[in-house]
Each structure stands twice: as structure tokens, then as C-alpha cells.
């Protein structure tokens, strides 16, 4: 039985019917760049189109942001005034929530439920949390012991100042939410910001910029650059008037971004890839662990940097866990994101679908057991069946490389030392989870796991107050909370002699 798709709002239909371009100084500006089709992943059809930025437009957008910053039109407002506008921005986004959720689902492919709850709902909460930081940025007073000139007295303190023009590079897996993760702390700190969305998924960020103007954020304070990452994005990162780069994406591209930023000593934060382990101890509740593996591993079709993709299960529980997981995953309904009954949706693009299918071919050649899934279903879009792999060994590709798709690899271990060694045997270190009610063993494991976040009896929940970022090649710096504000400000030391 086929379920009815959610009806598209007229405002969404009108927005996708437009030809879009970069958003500069409060409006979308025409470009002489090439036209790019934007696809609906669930249908493999053209949804909308954009005009790519040319070199002159990259320069224009940086100059716009620089003018806005230097003029003080935003940073010159009192903290309370900026807070009030940012809270209104959150209200406007919330009021347009269904519109934004539908745009995200149609453009990215994810479930409408996920778009409503996470891309909009969680983002609005983050916006309100971060708006509150506007009035709480602080420095320190310091006692100093400077011996000269004799008899002099000193007053020393630090102050935090906005870093300047921020370039935020946003991936295609959570285009709206991750853009807001960059926009809000930048604006709360008094910076101006340019968001470069992924080539595949620019629509919600462009709509967000329009809503920012509606909320009262001055023109030029929040701009959006539309263009190829390898051209427009690279030129933005390398521009000498950009003061901070905040990048979320793959580790290989993140390294290129960091190298380019260093040439101008541009500050940067990198939130990169992950191949995240889930450790299921012998006392774990199998039913809850299976639900956690599905929620933490197949969220957004596994297109999540923090997804649980390596599942290590104590050997005495391995068979039961593998069977229960395979049965549950086999029952998941595959369908379009606008289908409210669908649980696994389309991947973002044909390119990503082909990439995941190649990884599945490698798993077959390497001898993994396909417990369920392993192919693409008979649907027109960019779908891959949710897949559970057993008989996986630590050295196999599926246990080492970030697949970024609906693929779960399950591996047995004999004791906790072996499990810990296997979990840490990766050049990634973004996140991990432990499933157990044995508090002593859990507390022993937490400091020994090489990951920026460790969850216990859950996997993947985030909170605006909890710093997020990676060890090793999963990135540099932290997002959320006080760490986010520190990432968009400079610390200035002041010493007064009197």
C-alpha cells in the first residue's frame, strides 16, 4: 500500500520555481556564472536551479561583509540590541518552520520528520541559546607583577572582540542546521558571516538569509555565496580579508581548507569525518542497543559525521545482537522523505549513491556477510537499502573508511582491552558510545577512548551547551557553548600604567 506524500506548501513551490544566486547586501544578486540544476534526490529530477558565483561576485561578497563589519552596523550595536534581533530571528525561523523543513526534505532527501525535528526544531533551540551568549561575552581582570618603572601601578585585563569576517563552509547532510551552527555564534560575537552551502543543497540557507533580513539583521551582515566548492569556496577561504573559516565536511577537503587558511594566518575551525565505534558490553540491554544502533547509525541514511558505523559486540552477545539488528533493519520502510511512513530515505545525490554502492561491492570482495540489504531498491531516486554487515574483520574497508551511507558493520570482541584497542584503531576520533549499566567499567573506559564525545547508552544526541568536535583527523576546535564564542572572537590583553 502506497502512502500519500505530504502536500508541498505554495510558498515552497514558489521558492523552488525561482532561479537562485548568491545573497549579497540583503538580496540575491544576478551572476554571469554557469547555471546549475538542483535535484530532488527522491525522484532523480530537477527541483530548482542556481547561478554560480563568478570571481567578481566572490570579491563583491567579501567586500560587502568587510564593509558591514567595519561600519559597526552590527558590531556597534549594544549586546542587548543584538540579542533582541537574534531572538526575533529565531522566532521568524520558527514561524516559517514547515516551509524550511519541506525545502530541506525536497532538496536533501531526508525524512520530513527529521527536517521538522532537527533541522528546524533543534536549530531554533540552538538559535535562542546562542542569542543569549550575546550579552555574556566576558574577559578577565588580572594581577600583574611588572617591576618597572619603579613605583608604578598597573591595571590589567582581557577583553574578547569579534574576529571579523567569517566564512562558514557548510556540508550537504544537514544544510540548514549546520549553517545555523556557524551563523549564530558568529553574529552573537559581533562578526559578519558568509555562508558557502554545498553545491547540492543551497536552498534552505538562501531562504534563511531572506528571513534574517525580515528579522532585522542589517544587509551585508549575513551573506550567502553560491558556487562550486573547488572554485568559489576555495577563493573565499583563501581571501586575505576573511578573518575566520569555520568548515564542516570531509577530512581530505578539511585539510585543504586548513592549508589555504594558514597562508593568510586566517583562524580556522575544522569539524571533519568520523568512523565512530559503538561498544556493546556483555551486560547491555540488547533491545535498547539495537534501537540505539539504528537511531545512531542510520539517522539521515547514515549521512552523519558522528554516526555509529563500527559496532563492537562482546562475543557472547554477538549472535543475538546481529540477528536482532538484522531483523529490525530489514523491516525498515524505504521511501521518499515526503512520505511520512518512510524510515530510510534517498541519499543526497547520484554521486553519493554510487559511492556507497562501491563500498558494498568492496565488502563483498573482502568476504563480509550481508545479513540484510546490500543493493539499491527498485525506486527512481538515489536510494540504497539499509545494510547490516557481519563477519567483518578490523582490517576490512567497511570497518576503517567512512562510508557515509546506511551501512552498519558488526564486529565481535573477546575482552574490553581488545574492544578498546579496536575502537581506537582509527585515524578518526569524532565520537563513540558505550552500552552498559556497569558504571565502574563505563567510567574506566571513558577516559581511554580517543574521541571528542563519548555517549553512554545513547548515540548521536547533541546539546547547544555541550562542546562538539574531534580528536585526531576528525578536526580542530570545538563548536557549541562557550567554545563556539571563543572560536569567533580574539582575546586582547590590556595593561594600563598609572
For each residue, the residues with C-beta under 8 A, 3 or more apart:
1:
2:
3: 335 339 340 341
4:
5: 336 338 339
6: 102 112 338 339 340
7:
8: 12 13 102 106 338
9: 12 13 98 99 102
10: 13 14
11: 14 15 99
12: 8 9 15 16 99 102 103 106
13: 8 9 10 16 17
14: 10 11 17 18
15: 11 12 18 48 99 103 203 207
16: 12 13 47 48 103 106 203
17: 13 14 48
18: 14 15 48
19: 35 48 49 50 51
20: 28 38 48 49 50 51 202 203 206 226
21: 28 29 30 31 50 51 53 226
22: 28 29 31 51 53 57 61 223 224 225 226 227
23: 26 27 28 29 206 209 210 223 224 226
24: 27 28 29 57 60 61 64 220 223
25: 29 64 219 220 223
26: 23 213 218 219 220
27: 23 24 219
28: 20 21 22 23 24 206
29: 21 22 23 24 25 57 60
30: 21 51
31: 21 22 51 52 53 54 57 226
32: 54 56
33: 51 52 53 54 57 227
34: 51 52
35: 19 49 50 51 52
36: 49 50 51 52 199
37: 46 48 49
38: 20 46 47 48 49 50 107 200 201 202 203
39: 44 45 46 47 200 349
40: 43 44 45 46 47 106 107 109 381
41: 44 108 109 345 346 347 348 349 381 382
42: 106 109 335 336 337 338 345 346 380 381 382
43: 40 336 380 381
44: 39 40 41 350 380 381 382
45: 39 40
46: 37 38 39 40 49
47: 16 38 39 40 106 107 203
48: 15 16 17 18 19 20 37 38 107 203
49: 19 20 35 36 37 38 46
50: 19 20 21 35 36 38 202 226
51: 19 20 21 22 30 31 33 34 35 36 226
52: 31 33 34 35 36 226 227 228 231 232
53: 21 22 31 33 57 58 61 225 226 227 232
54: 31 32 33 57 58
55: 58 59 235
56: 32 59 60
57: 22 24 29 31 33 53 54 60 61 225 227 232
58: 53 54 55 61 62 225 227 232 235 236 239
59: 55 56 62 63 239
60: 24 29 56 57 63 64
61: 22 24 53 57 58 64 65 194 223 225 236
62: 58 59 65 66 165 194 236 239 241 242
63: 59 60 66 67 241
64: 24 25 60 61 67 68 220 223
65: 61 62 68 69 165 192 193 194 220 221 223
66: 62 63 69 70 164 165 192 241
67: 63 64 70 71 220
68: 64 65 71 73 74 192 218 219 220 221
69: 65 66 74 75 162 164 165 191 192
70: 66 67
71: 67 68 76
72: 75 76
73: 68 76 77 218 220 221
74: 68 69 77 82 187 190 192 217 218 221
75: 69 72 162 190 191
76: 71 72 73
77: 73 74 81 82 85
78: 81 82
79: 82 83 134 135 137
80: 83 84 134 135
81: 77 78 84 85
82: 74 77 78 79 85 86 134 187 188 190
83: 79 80 86 87 131 132 134 135 188
84: 80 81 87 88
85: 77 81 82 88 89 215 216 217
86: 82 83 89 90 127 130 131 134 184 187 188 217
87: 83 84 90 91 128 131
88: 84 85 91 92 215 216
89: 85 86 92 93 127 131 211 212 215 216 217
90: 86 87 93 94 124 127 128 131
91: 87 88 94 95 215
92: 88 89 95 96 211 214 215
93: 89 90 96 97 100 120 123 124 127 208 211
94: 90 91 97 120 124
95: 91 92
96: 92 93 99 100 207 211
97: 93 94 100 101 116 120 121 124
98: 9 101 102 116
99: 9 11 12 15 96 102 103 207
100: 93 96 97 103 104 115 119 120 176 204 207 208
101: 97 98 104 105 112 115 116 119 120
102: 6 8 9 12 98 99 105 106 112 115 338
103: 12 15 16 99 100 106 107 203 204 207
104: 100 101 107 108 110 115 119 120 175 176 203 204
105: 101 102 108 109 110 111 112 115 337 338
106: 8 12 16 40 42 47 102 103 203 337 338
107: 38 40 47 48 103 104 175 200 201 202 203 204
108: 41 104 105 115 172 173 175 200 201 337 348
109: 40 41 42 105 301 337 345 346 347 348 381 382
110: 104 105 114 115 119 300 301 337 345
111: 105 114 115 337 342 343 345
112: 6 101 102 105 115 116 337 338 340
113: 116 117 340
114: 110 111 117 118 119 299 300 337
115: 100 101 102 104 105 108 110 111 112 118 119 120 337
116: 97 98 101 112 113 119 120 121
117: 113 114 120 121 122
118: 114 115 121 122 123 174 177
119: 100 101 104 110 114 115 116 122 123 174 175 176 177 204
120: 93 94 97 100 101 104 115 116 117 123 124 176
121: 97 116 117 118 124 125
122: 117 118 119 125 126 177 462
123: 93 118 119 120 126 127 176 177 180
124: 90 93 94 97 120 121 127 128
125: 121 122 128 129 464
126: 122 123 129 130 177 180 181 184 464
127: 86 89 90 93 123 124 130 131 180 184
128: 87 90 124 125 131 132
129: 125 126 132 133 464 465
130: 86 126 127 133 184 185 188 464 484
131: 83 86 87 89 90 127 128 134 184 188
132: 83 128 129 135 136
133: 129 130 136 137 185 188 482 484 485
134: 79 80 82 83 86 131 137 188
135: 79 80 83 132
136: 132 133
137: 79 133 134 160 188 189 485 489
138: 160
139: 157 158 159 160 491
140: 157 158
141: 155 156 157
142: 156 157 158
143: 156
144: 154 156 495
145:
146: 152 154 495
147: 150
148: 152
149: 152 497
150: 147
151:
152: 146 148 149 497 498
153: 497 498
154: 144 146 495 496 497 498
155: 141 495 496 498
156: 141 142 143 144 493 494 495 496
157: 139 140 141 142 493 494
158: 139 140 142 491 492 493 494
159: 139 491 492 494
160: 137 138 139 189 485 486 489 490 491 492
161: 190 489 490 492
162: 69 75 189 190 191 488 489 490
163: 166 189 191 243 244 267 488 489 490
164: 66 69 191 192 243 244
165: 62 65 66 69 191 192 193 194 241 242 243 244
166: 163 182 186 191 192 193 194 242 243 244 245 246 488
167: 193 194 196 236 237 239 242 244 245 246
168: 179 182 183 186 193 194 195 196 245 246 247
169: 196 229 233 236 237 245 246 247 248 249 257
170: 175 178 179 182 195 196 197 198 205 248
171: 174 175 178 198 248 249
172: 108 175 197 198 199 200 201 348 349
173: 108 178 300 303 304 305 348 404
174: 118 119 171 177 178 300 304
175: 104 107 108 119 170 171 172 178 179 197 198 201 202 203 204 205
176: 100 104 119 120 123 179 180 204 205 208
177: 118 119 122 123 126 174 180 181
178: 170 171 173 174 175 181 182 248
179: 168 170 175 176 182 183 195 197 204 205 208
180: 123 126 127 176 177 183 184 208
181: 126 177 178 184 185 248 479 480 484
182: 166 168 170 178 179 185 186 193 195 246 248
183: 168 179 180 186 187 193 195 208 212 222
184: 86 126 127 130 131 180 181 187 188
185: 130 133 181 182 188 189 479 484 485 487 488
186: 166 168 182 183 189 191 192 193 244 246 488
187: 74 82 86 183 184 190 191 193 217 221 222
188: 82 83 86 130 131 133 134 137 184 185 485 488
189: 137 160 162 163 185 186 485 488 489
190: 74 75 82 161 162 187
191: 69 75 162 163 164 165 166 186 187 243 244 488
192: 65 66 68 69 74 164 165 166 186 220 221 222 223
193: 65 165 166 167 168 182 183 186 187 221 222 223
194: 61 62 65 165 166 167 168 223 224 225 236 242
195: 168 170 179 182 183 205 209 222 223 224 225
196: 167 168 169 170 224 225 227 229 232 233 236
197: 170 172 175 179 201 202 205 206 224 226
198: 170 171 172 175 201 202 229
199: 36 172 202 227 228 229
200: 38 39 107 108 172 348 349
201: 38 107 108 172 175 197 198 204 348
202: 20 38 50 107 175 197 198 199 205 206 224 226
203: 15 16 20 38 47 48 103 104 106 107 175 206 207
204: 100 103 104 107 119 175 176 179 201 207 208
205: 170 175 176 179 195 197 202 208 209 224
206: 20 23 28 197 202 203 209 210 224 226
207: 15 96 99 100 103 203 204 210 211
208: 93 100 176 179 180 183 204 205 211 212
209: 23 195 205 206 212 213 222 223 224
210: 23 206 207 213 214
211: 89 92 93 96 207 208 214 215
212: 89 183 208 209 215 217 221 222
213: 26 209 210 216 217 219
214: 92 210 211
215: 85 88 89 91 92 211 212
216: 85 88 89 213
217: 74 85 86 89 187 212 213 221 222
218: 26 68 73 74 221
219: 25 26 27 68 213
220: 24 25 26 64 65 67 68 73 192 223
221: 65 68 73 74 187 192 193 212 217 218
222: 183 187 192 193 195 209 212 217
223: 22 23 24 25 61 64 65 192 193 194 195 209 220
224: 22 23 194 195 196 197 202 205 206 209
225: 22 53 57 58 61 194 195 196 232 233 236
226: 20 21 22 23 31 50 51 52 53 197 202 206 232
227: 22 33 52 53 57 58 196 199 231 232 233
228: 52 199 231 232 233
229: 169 196 198 199 232 233 234 253
230: 233 234
231: 52 227 228 234 235
232: 52 53 57 58 196 225 226 227 228 229 235 236
233: 169 196 225 227 228 229 230 236 237
234: 229 230 231 237 238 256 260
235: 55 58 231 232 238 239
236: 58 61 62 167 169 194 196 225 232 233 239 242
237: 167 169 233 234 242 245 247 257 260 261 266
238: 234 235 260 261 263 264
239: 58 59 62 167 235 236 242 264
240: 264
241: 62 63 66 165
242: 62 165 166 167 194 236 237 239 245 264 266
243: 163 164 165 166 191 266 267
244: 163 164 165 166 167 186 191 266 267 268 269 487 488
245: 166 167 168 169 237 242 257 261 266 267 268 269
246: 166 167 168 169 182 186 268 269 487 488
247: 168 169 237 253 254 257 258 268 269 270 271
248: 169 170 171 178 181 182 271 272 305
249: 169 171 253 254 272
250: 253 254 272 273 402
251: 254 255 272 273 402 428 473 474
252: 255 256
253: 229 247 249 250 256 257
254: 247 249 250 251 257 258 270 272 273 475
255: 251 252 258 259
256: 234 252 253 259 260
257: 169 237 245 247 253 254 260 261 268 270
258: 247 254 255 261 262 268 270 476
259: 255 256 262 263
260: 234 237 238 256 257 263
261: 237 238 245 257 258 264 265 266 267 268
262: 258 259 265 266 268
263: 238 259 260 266
264: 238 239 240 242 261
265: 261 262
266: 237 242 243 244 245 261 262 263
267: 163 243 244 245 261 487
268: 244 245 246 247 257 258 261 262 476 477
269: 244 245 246 247 469 475 476 477 478 479 487
270: 247 254 257 258 475 476 477
271: 247 248 305 468 469 470 474 475 477 479
272: 248 249 250 251 254 305 430 470 473 474 475
273: 250 251 254 305 402 428 430 473 474
274: 305 306 307 402 428 429 430 431 470 474
275: 309 310 399 400 401 402 426 428
276: 306 307 308 309 310 428 430 431 432 433 451 459
277: 308 310 311 312 422 423 426 432 433 449 451
278: 289 292 293 296 297 308 310 311 312 432 433 435 459
279: 312 419 420 423 432 433 434 435 436 445
280: 284 286 289 311 312 313 314 317 321 435 436
281: 284 314 416 434 435 436 438 441
282: 314 316 317
283: 436 437 438
284: 280 281 288 289 317 435 436 437
285: 288 289 435 437
286: 280 289 290 317 320 321 324
287: 290 291 324
288: 284 285 291 292 435 457
289: 278 280 284 285 286 292 293 321 435
290: 286 287 293 294 321 324 325 328
291: 287 288 294 295 328
292: 278 288 289 295 296 308 433 435 457 458 459
293: 278 289 290 296 297 308 311 325 408 459
294: 290 291 297 298 325 328 329 332
295: 291 292 298 299 459 460
296: 278 292 293 299 307 308 433 455 458 459 460
297: 278 293 294 302 307 308 309 311 408 459
298: 294 295 301 302 307 329 332 344 386 406 408
299: 114 295 296 302 304 307 460
300: 110 114 173 174 303 304
301: 109 110 298 344 345 346 347 384 386 405 406
302: 297 298 299 307 309 403 404 405 406 407 408
303: 173 300 307 347 348 352 404 405
304: 173 174 299 300 307 460
305: 173 248 271 272 273 274 430 474
306: 274 276 430 431 453 459 460
307: 274 276 296 297 298 299 302 303 304 404 460
308: 276 277 278 292 293 296 297 311 408 433 459 460
309: 275 276 297 302 402 403 407 408 409
310: 275 276 277 278 399 409 411 422 423 426
311: 277 278 280 293 297 308 321 325 408 409 410 411
312: 277 278 279 280 411 412 413 419 422 423
313: 280 317 318 321 322 410 411 412 413
314: 280 281 282 317 318 412 413 414 419
315: 318 412 413 414
316: 282
317: 280 282 284 286 313 314 320 321
318: 313 314 315 321 322 410 412
319: 322 323
320: 286 317 323 324
321: 280 286 289 290 311 313 317 318 324 325 410
322: 313 318 319 325 326 371 388 390 410
323: 319 320 326 327
324: 286 287 290 320 321 327 328
325: 290 293 294 311 321 322 328 329 371 388 408 410
326: 322 323 329 330 371 372 388 390
327: 323 324 330 331 372
328: 290 291 294 324 325 331 332
329: 294 298 325 326 332 372 373 386 387 388 408
330: 326 327 372 373
331: 327 328
332: 294 298 328 329 343 344 386
333: 341 342 343 344
334: 342 343 344 345 377 379 383 385 386
335: 3 42 339 341 342 344 345 379
336: 5 42 43 339 342 345 346 381
337: 42 105 106 108 109 110 111 112 114 115 342 345 346
338: 5 6 8 42 102 105 106 112
339: 3 5 6 335 336 342
340: 3 6 112 113
341: 3 333 335
342: 111 333 334 335 336 337 339 345
343: 111 332 333 334
344: 298 301 332 333 334 335 383 385 386 406
345: 41 42 109 110 111 301 334 335 336 337 342 383
346: 41 42 109 301 336 337 379 381 382 383
347: 41 109 301 303 352 353 356 382 383 384 405
348: 41 108 109 172 173 200 201 303 352 382
349: 39 41 172 200 352 353 382
350: 44 353 354 382
351: 354 355
352: 303 347 348 349 355 356 382 404 405
353: 347 349 350 356 357 376 382 383 384
354: 350 351 357 358
355: 351 352 358 359 403 404 405
356: 347 352 353 359 360 384 403 404 405 406 407
357: 353 354 360 361 375 376 384
358: 354 355 361 362
359: 355 356 362 363 397 398 401 403 405 407
360: 356 357 363 364 374 375 384 387 407
361: 357 358 364 365
362: 358 359 365 366 397 398
363: 359 360 366 368 370 389 392 396 397 398 407
364: 360 361 367 368 370 374
365: 361 362
366: 362 363 396 397 398
367: 364 391 396
368: 363 364 389 390 391 392 396 398 409
369: 389 390 391 392
370: 363 364 373 374 387 388 389
371: 322 325 326 388 389 390 410
372: 326 327 329 330 385 386 387 388
373: 329 330 370 384 385 386 387 388 406 407
374: 360 364 370 385 387
375: 357 360 384 385
376: 353 357 379 383 384 385
377: 334 383 385
378:
379: 334 335 346 376 383
380: 42 43 44
381: 40 41 42 43 44 109 336 346
382: 41 42 44 109 346 347 348 349 350 352 353
383: 334 344 345 346 347 353 376 377 379
384: 301 347 353 356 357 360 373 375 376 387 405 406
385: 334 344 372 373 374 375 376 377 406
386: 298 301 329 332 334 344 372 373 406 407 408
387: 329 360 370 372 373 374 384 406 407 408
388: 322 325 326 329 370 371 372 373 408 410
389: 363 368 369 370 371 392 398 407 408 409 410
390: 322 326 368 369 371 410
391: 367 368 369
392: 363 368 369 389 396 398 399 409 410 411
393: 396 399 411
394: 399 400 411 422 425
395: 399 400
396: 363 366 367 368 392 393 399 400 409
397: 359 362 363 366 400 401
398: 359 362 363 366 368 389 392 401 403 407 409
399: 275 310 392 393 394 395 396 409 411
400: 275 394 395 396 397 426
401: 275 359 397 398
402: 250 251 273 274 275 309 428
403: 302 309 355 356 359 398 407
404: 173 302 303 307 352 355 356
405: 301 302 303 347 352 355 356 359 384
406: 298 301 302 344 356 373 384 385 386 387
407: 302 309 356 359 360 363 373 386 387 389 398 403
408: 293 297 298 302 308 309 311 325 329 386 387 388 389
409: 309 310 311 368 389 392 396 398 399
410: 311 313 318 321 322 325 371 388 389 390 392
411: 310 311 312 313 392 393 394 399 422
412: 312 313 314 315 318
413: 312 313 314 315 416 418 419 422
414: 314 315 418
415: 418 419
416: 281 413 419 420 441 445
417: 420 421
418: 413 414 415 421 422
419: 279 312 314 413 415 416 422 423
420: 279 416 417 423 424 445 448 449
421: 417 418 424 425
422: 277 310 312 394 411 413 418 419 425
423: 277 279 310 312 419 420 426 432 449 450
424: 420 421 448 449 450
425: 394 421 422
426: 275 277 310 400 423 429 472
427: 472 473
428: 251 273 274 275 276 402 470 472 473 474
429: 274 426 450 451 452 470 471 472 473 474
430: 272 273 274 276 305 306 451 452 453 469 470 471 474 475
431: 274 276 306 451 452 453 454 455 459 460 470
432: 276 277 278 279 423 449 451 453 454 455
433: 276 277 278 279 292 296 308 454 455 456 457 458 459
434: 279 281 442 445 446 449 454 455 456 457
435: 278 279 280 281 284 285 288 289 292 456 457
436: 279 280 281 283 284 441 442 456 457
437: 283 284 285 457
438: 281 283 441 442
439: 442 443
440: 443 444
441: 281 416 436 438 444 445
442: 434 436 438 439 445 446 456
443: 439 440 446
444: 440 441 447 448
445: 279 416 420 434 441 442 448 449
446: 434 442 443 449 454 456
447: 444
448: 420 424 444 445
449: 277 420 423 424 432 434 445 446 454
450: 423 424 429 471 472
451: 276 277 429 430 431 432 454 470 471 474
452: 429 430 431 467 468 469 470 471 474 475 478
453: 306 430 431 432 466 468
454: 431 432 433 434 446 449 451
455: 296 431 432 433 434 458 459 460 461
456: 433 434 435 436 442 446
457: 288 292 433 434 435 436 437
458: 292 296 433 455 461
459: 276 278 292 293 295 296 297 306 308 431 433 455
460: 295 296 299 304 306 307 308 431 455
461: 455 458
462: 122 466 468 480
463: 466 480
464: 125 126 129 130 480 481
465: 129 480 481
466: 453 462 463 480 481
467: 452 478 479 480 481 482 483
468: 271 452 453 462 478 479 480
469: 269 271 430 452 474 475 476 477 478 479 483
470: 271 272 274 428 429 430 431 451 452 473 474 475
471: 429 430 450 451 452 474
472: 426 427 428 429 450
473: 251 272 273 427 428 429 470
474: 251 271 272 273 274 305 428 429 430 451 452 469 470 471
475: 254 269 270 271 272 430 452 469 470
476: 258 268 269 270 469
477: 268 269 270 271 469 483 487
478: 269 452 467 468 469 481 483 484 487
479: 181 185 269 271 467 468 469 483 484 487
480: 181 462 463 464 465 466 467 468 483 484
481: 464 465 466 467 478 484 485
482: 133 467 485 486
483: 467 469 477 478 479 480 486 487
484: 130 133 181 185 478 479 480 481 487 488
485: 133 137 160 185 188 189 481 482 488 489
486: 160 482 483 489
487: 185 244 246 267 269 477 478 479 483 484
488: 162 163 166 185 186 188 189 191 244 246 484 485
489: 137 160 161 162 163 189 485 486
490: 160 161 162 163
491: 139 158 159 160
492: 158 159 160 161
493: 156 157 158
494: 156 157 158 159
495: 144 146 154 155 156
496: 154 155 156
497: 149 152 153 154
498: 152 153 154 155
